[in-house]
Amino acid sequence: MATARPQAKVQESRAVASLAGPLTPEQLLERIAELRKEGRHDEADKALEEFRKQYPSYRISEEMLKKVERPK
């Protein structure tokens, strides 16, 4: 039953996230910054791309850009 437990955690996480409601753009950027901090750059790239599609006119501050863009 070890394989059932991780799936239960994923479902639990999704359920908790859905209760919290939609995230603000600032919260989404913080999550992307956290992915970068964790070294999960491919995931952060995809999330940032989606963010920009969802919020095309949102101006990301210089400070936040340093956190969410892929390091050069």
C-alpha positions in Angstrom: 0.0 0.0 0.0 3.0 2.3 -0.1 2.0 3.5 -3.6 -1.4 4.6 -2.5 -0.1 7.0 0.2 1.7 9.4 -2.2 -1.3 9.6 -4.4 -3.5 10.4 -1.3 -1.1 13.2 -0.4 -1.3 14.7 -3.9 -5.1 14.6 -3.8 -5.0 16.1 -0.3 -2.7 18.9 -1.5 -5.0 19.7 -4.4 -8.1 19.7 -2.1 -6.4 22.1 0.3 -5.3 24.3 -2.6 -8.8 24.4 -4.0 -10.2 25.6 -0.6 -7.7 28.5 -0.5 -9.2 29.9 -3.7 -7.4 31.4 -6.6 -4.0 32.9 -6.0 -3.2 36.5 -6.6 -0.6 37.4 -9.3 1.8 38.2 -6.4 1.3 34.8 -4.8 1.9 33.1 -8.1 5.1 35.0 -8.6 6.2 34.0 -5.1 5.6 30.3 -6.0 7.6 30.7 -9.2 10.4 32.3 -7.1 10.3 29.4 -4.7 10.7 26.9 -7.6 13.8 28.8 -8.7 15.2 28.8 -5.2 14.7 25.0 -5.2 16.6 24.7 -8.5 13.4 23.5 -10.3 14.2 25.8 -13.3 12.2 24.0 -16.0 9.1 24.1 -13.9 9.7 27.7 -13.0 10.1 28.5 -16.8 6.8 26.9 -17.6 5.0 28.5 -14.7 6.4 32.0 -15.6 5.3 31.4 -19.3 1.8 30.5 -18.1 1.8 33.5 -15.8 2.7 35.9 -18.6 -0.1 34.3 -20.8 -2.7 34.7 -18.0 -1.5 38.2 -17.0 -0.1 39.8 -20.2 -0.2 43.4 -18.9 1.0 42.7 -15.4 4.2 44.6 -14.6 6.6 42.5 -12.7 8.9 44.6 -10.4 12.7 44.5 -11.0 13.1 42.9 -7.7 10.7 40.1 -8.5 12.1 39.6 -12.0 15.4 38.8 -10.4 13.7 36.0 -8.4 11.5 34.5 -11.1 13.7 34.7 -14.3 16.2 32.0 -15.1 19.7 33.0 -13.8 22.0 33.9 -16.6 
